[in-house]
Amino acid sequence: MIVGIDLGTTNSLIGYFNDGEAKLIPNGLGEYLTPSVVSIDDDGIVYVGKTAKERKITYPDQSAEVFKRSMGTNKKFILGEKEFTAEELSSLILKSLKADAESYLECKVEEAVISVPAYFNDAQRKATKRAGEMAGFKVERIVSEPTAAAIAYGLNKKNADTKFLVFDLGGGTFDVSILELFHNIMEVRAVAGDNFLGGEDFTEVLEQMFFREKNIDQDELDEKARAHVRKQAELCKLGFEDGKTSVFKCKINDVLYEYEINVDDYEKSCQILLNKIKKPIERSLKDANIKLSDIEEVILVGGATKLSIVRRFVSRLFGRLPNTSINPDEVVAIGATTQAAMKERNEAVKEMILTDVCPFTLGTEVVVTRAGGIKESGHYLPIIERNSVIPISRTERLYAVNDNQSVIRVEILQGESRYAHNNVFLGEIEIPIPLGPAGKEAVDVTYTYDVNSILEVIVKVVSTKVSKRLVIKNESVDMTDEEIDERLKNLDSLKIHPREQEENKHLLVRGDRMYEEATGDVRQLIASRMEAFEDILDKQDTTKISQARSELKEFLDSIEDDII
């Protein structure tokens, strides 16, 4: 069985295809959304999801979130005494999802289709693939999130020659994709986006509004206080779903602050973010050669699109109400699961044909000749243009620029700048050529990019027919194969918190967090109830544990709003 996974910045989901439809798989708490948070306690036990999210409030130095933005880089995250890269933390999320799926389906799950932002570059996509492999999955297919969303909406059932725009604003990234449907073929016409724009940034705006209003210097707050402020900002943001105002309540150094925020003021403070959203939309329309008026339906994807100011912005921009008929939090996972069914040629989706595009330009550095015969190096030659339909193969013939040149070096680059040094270096091929005058010897450079985000480069000398081939690997991670194997062993040795104890552990962590936030009699009452629950856990009577868990949860729910 192949599962579909939405590996999100804020939340992650997993699904499987059965009885002709995609179905989501609940985690150990019975919920579809698993927060993309990892935490490690003093005993070295790893917590993932909602329990880790609770621990982050009281143990911020042992926890990590929003690491998806650092995929494909060497950035290190320190959790207690351990060090991780973003892909290693992502692998722990994926490993937890895999355990949930195997427990729920009662069978081994060995292959996955994983979604990524449409504008993820080659390094980020390969880091995602590696994270899946570290978690024990075979990962042969990566699918862009907006494309997955389009699949979930079943756009193949619409009328022919229909144009759609998928507006995907998640926790940490923003993507826009333009798709056109004709008969049973869904073609991605263009993609654009911003890998550093998402719901977390809208939360940050509320934090800054609060700090300014209450004249608080955020640099003077410790990590625990900042984590508490962030949590309250998130709650304040959710409060706008119910009305035109929301109250930001926060306790810092035993001082309770309250700040009522009007949605119109919030929208004004978010103008810089909203303006950033316009640029990828304009770029995708231009690349697709489509006018705004040609778009027949706008689909909202991602949890951040539930914000009223985002929905109002989209409605004004496109002059129509967007489609939100599928839960924006779940639609990508549903689409990735459907893509998994397509990969295993499930009868229910066998007639759907999907084309995708290369989200970035691929090319090489060349020398150009200026007026007066001056040769100037450092220029960028695009070979595969962004938003070219994939799979695709393109060939360019390049010539020796110097007399008696013995080798030609082809640098493989990715990006949109006309100057080579501003683009991302992916690799290089050096190939010997016969000596001769400048311009005589030539090489054919062929770039091939496929649906699995694999780039193959072949350089062939025209005169000698000698060729060299390179399949691009992620050069931004400078670990050797031996070092990668060692990291895999280290990850395997981590003690993952048992899934069957998840509900109990989550309640204990939540209670500890509320105890730290409370004062006086309420704090003592929490301690008393927690101790009673721990006594019952020690007796290992499953019936009594279940009843006590329900009672403790009901108690914590009843006092949650009174604790800031």
Disulfide bonds with the S-S distance in Angstrom:
none
